[in-house]
Amino acid sequence: MSFISDLITLDVITVTGDMTIITKKKDSGDSSNKKPDFIIDFKQLFGREGGKTTINGNLRVIAATHVEVDKDTLTFVASDLNENERELLDMHLKTVAAAGEARANIVARLKPLFKREGKLPGAIE
């Protein structure tokens, strides 16, 4: 069900700040064949602890946007943005638009897979 939930909602969060990134190599059993971890694991970066969201780093949320399938939208914008952060806000808004367009294209491509045969009771023609 997560796929459907991800398909019908859209979340974009723009952050700025500083992070210290430490990478290790995963041991694949063969010391000559080690594979790197992800450089940034976003699931670990933004986590929950005791019912509260935690951020591992010195980060500031510039903007966050949540869009529902019916286009109900909630956007948060931090107060007192400096010039650099205003540029990030502009990037955020462009990212929301691009992500919405990409999501619509995905739905359009999947739509034929869910085509129903016949008429639905109470359907408007």
C-alpha positions as CSV (number, residue, x, y, z in Angstrom):
1,M,0.0,0.0,0.0
2,S,3.0,2.3,0.4
3,F,3.4,2.5,-3.4
4,I,-0.2,3.8,-3.7
5,S,0.2,6.2,-0.9
6,D,3.5,7.5,-2.4
7,L,1.8,7.7,-5.8
8,I,-1.1,9.9,-4.6
9,T,0.8,12.2,-2.3
10,L,3.8,14.4,-2.8
11,D,6.2,15.7,-0.2
12,V,9.1,18.0,-1.0
13,I,11.4,19.4,1.8
14,T,14.2,21.8,1.2
15,V,16.9,22.1,3.9
16,T,20.1,24.0,4.3
17,G,22.9,23.8,6.8
18,D,25.9,21.7,7.6
19,M,26.4,17.9,7.9
20,T,29.4,15.8,8.7
21,I,29.3,12.8,6.5
22,I,31.3,9.7,7.5
23,T,31.3,6.8,5.0
24,K,32.3,3.2,5.6
25,K,32.5,0.4,3.2
26,K,30.2,-2.6,3.6
27,D,31.9,-5.9,4.0
28,S,30.7,-8.2,1.3
29,G,32.7,-11.1,2.7
30,D,35.5,-10.7,0.3
31,S,38.0,-8.0,1.4
32,S,38.9,-7.2,-2.3
33,N,35.2,-6.7,-3.1
34,K,33.9,-4.1,-0.7
35,K,30.8,-2.0,-1.6
36,P,30.3,1.6,-0.3
37,D,27.3,2.6,1.8
38,F,25.0,5.3,0.5
39,I,26.7,8.7,1.1
40,I,23.5,10.2,2.6
41,D,20.8,7.9,4.0
42,F,17.8,10.1,4.1
43,K,15.8,7.6,6.2
44,Q,18.5,7.9,8.9
45,L,19.0,11.6,8.4
46,F,15.4,12.4,9.3
47,G,14.3,9.9,12.0
48,R,11.8,9.6,14.8
49,E,12.7,9.1,18.4
50,G,10.2,8.9,21.2
51,G,7.4,10.3,18.9
52,K,9.5,13.3,17.9
53,T,11.4,13.9,14.6
54,T,15.1,14.2,15.0
55,I,17.6,15.6,12.5
56,N,21.2,14.4,12.5
57,G,23.1,17.5,11.5
58,N,22.8,21.3,11.8
59,L,20.0,21.8,9.3
60,R,17.3,24.4,8.8
61,V,14.1,23.6,6.9
62,I,13.6,26.4,4.3
63,A,10.4,25.0,2.9
64,A,8.2,21.9,3.0
65,T,5.3,21.2,0.8
66,H,2.7,18.4,1.0
67,V,0.3,17.8,-1.9
68,E,-2.7,15.4,-1.8
69,V,-4.1,13.6,-4.8
70,D,-7.0,16.1,-5.0
71,K,-4.3,18.9,-5.1
72,D,-5.0,20.1,-1.6
73,T,-1.6,21.6,-0.7
74,L,0.1,22.7,2.4
75,T,3.4,24.7,2.2
76,F,5.6,25.8,5.0
77,V,8.2,28.5,4.4
78,A,10.6,29.5,7.1
79,S,10.5,33.1,8.3
80,D,13.2,35.7,7.9
81,L,14.9,34.1,4.8
82,N,18.2,35.6,3.8
83,E,19.1,36.1,0.1
84,N,20.7,32.6,-0.3
85,E,17.6,31.0,1.4
86,R,15.3,32.9,-1.0
87,E,17.1,31.2,-3.9
88,L,16.6,27.9,-2.2
89,L,12.9,28.7,-1.9
90,D,12.7,29.4,-5.6
91,M,14.5,26.0,-6.2
92,H,12.0,24.4,-3.8
93,L,9.0,25.8,-5.8
94,K,10.5,24.6,-9.1
95,T,11.1,21.2,-7.6
96,V,7.5,20.9,-6.4
97,A,6.3,21.8,-9.9
98,A,8.6,19.3,-11.6
99,A,7.8,16.5,-9.1
100,G,4.1,17.1,-9.6
101,E,4.5,16.9,-13.4
102,A,6.6,13.7,-13.1
103,R,4.0,12.2,-10.7
104,A,1.2,13.0,-13.2
105,N,3.2,11.4,-16.0
106,I,3.6,8.2,-13.9
107,V,-0.1,8.1,-13.2
108,A,-0.9,8.6,-16.9
109,R,1.3,5.7,-17.8
110,L,-0.2,3.4,-15.2
111,K,-3.8,4.4,-16.0
112,P,-4.3,1.9,-18.8
113,L,-3.4,-0.9,-16.4
114,F,-6.4,0.0,-14.2
115,K,-9.0,0.4,-16.9
116,R,-12.3,-1.2,-16.0
117,E,-14.6,-3.0,-18.4
118,G,-18.2,-2.0,-18.6
119,K,-20.1,0.7,-16.8
120,L,-19.9,1.4,-13.1
121,P,-23.2,1.8,-11.2
122,G,-24.0,5.5,-10.8
123,A,-21.2,6.5,-13.2
124,I,-21.7,9.8,-15.1
125,E,-21.3,9.5,-18.8
